[in-house]
Amino acid sequence: MATDPLSLVFQALADPTRRAILTRLTNGDATVAELAAPFDMSQPAISRHLKVLESAGLISRTRRATARLSHLEAEPLREVTTWLARYQRFWDESHERLDELLAALQAKDDRSTGEDNG
């Protein structure tokens, strides 16, 4: 099992239930029961998902009276975004090269078509 922070975040994000939980937490803190409501799974199953999210640093959990609230911690997502941004630059550069090639091919085609019509 991975222990570096980025790998832990990616492992946590790999599950659609955990991604949905994070999306719900963008609206504010929630109890296990509130987080479990939209899913067809038990509260203990949701609690296991919360433990994975907490281990990855994506949520923190606190007690308020008898309720245990989960809170979104977005900083690890910034680290993921920074890591992914390198690949965005790669794809942007690749698309620019393809655009240049396409423009050159179209210009060549336009010149050859223009010569045939002349």
N, C-alpha and C positions, 0 to 999 in steps of 0.2 A: 504494500500500500504506500502511495506517495506521501511524502511529508513536506515537500517544499510548498510554500503558500500558493503559488500559481497553479500547481497541479491539484491541490486541494480544492481550489475554486472551480477549476474545470470539471473535476469529478462531481462536485456539488451541482454544477449547472447542467450536467449531462442528463439529469432526470427531469422530465416535464412537470412532475408534481412539485418538485422543489423550485423550478422556475416560476410556476404559477403562484407558489407561496410568496416568493420574492415580489412578484407583481402585486399581489394583494397587500403586502407590507408597504408598498409605496404610498398607500392611502393612510397609513398610520399603524400604530402598534395594535396587536391582536392577540387574543387568547388562543389556546390550542383548539378549543371548541369552535371558535370563529373561523380559524384556519381550516378545520376539518369539514366544515359545513358543505362546501361545494363538491367534496370528493366522496366517492363510494368506498371509504376506508375508515378504519377505526381511529380513535384518538391516539392510541398507542402507536399505530403505524405513522400517523402524522408526527408524533413526538420523535420517532426515529429519524424522519426526514429533517426535523428541526435540529436534531443533534448533529447531523451531517453539515447542515448549513452553519451551525454555530462553530463546529470544528474548523470550517473553512474561513471563519471570520466574517461571514456574510450577514449574520444576525447576532444580536445579543439578547439575553433573556433576563428579565427582572421580575420580582414579585411585587404585586400591588394588592394588599390585603390577602385574600385567598387565591387570587388569580395570578397566573404566571404569564406575563406578556412577552411577546417576541417583537424585536425592534430591528428594522433594516439597518445594516451597516454597509454603506455603499462604497467605502474606500477600496476594498479588494476589487470591485468592478472597474474602478479607474485603472488599476494595475493591469487588468485584463485588456481594457481598451488601449492602453499604451502599448502593450505587447502586440495586439492585433493591428495597430496603426502601421507598424512596419510592413505588414503584408498588404495593407491598403495602398501604401506607396508603390509597392511592387506591381500591384494590379493596375494602378493608375498609369505607371510608366509603360507597362505592357500595352495598355489600351492606346496610349499616345503613339507608340510605335506602329500599332496596327492602323490607327487613323492616318498616319503619315504614309504608310505603304498603300492604303486604299486611295488616298488622294493622288499619289504618284501613278498608280495604275489607271485611275480615272482620267488623269491628265494625258497619259500616254494613249488611252483609248479615244479620248476626244481629239487628239492630234491626228490619229490614224483615221478616224471617222471623217474629220474635216478634210483630209487629203483626198479621200474617196469621193467626196461630194464636190470637189473643186474642179 
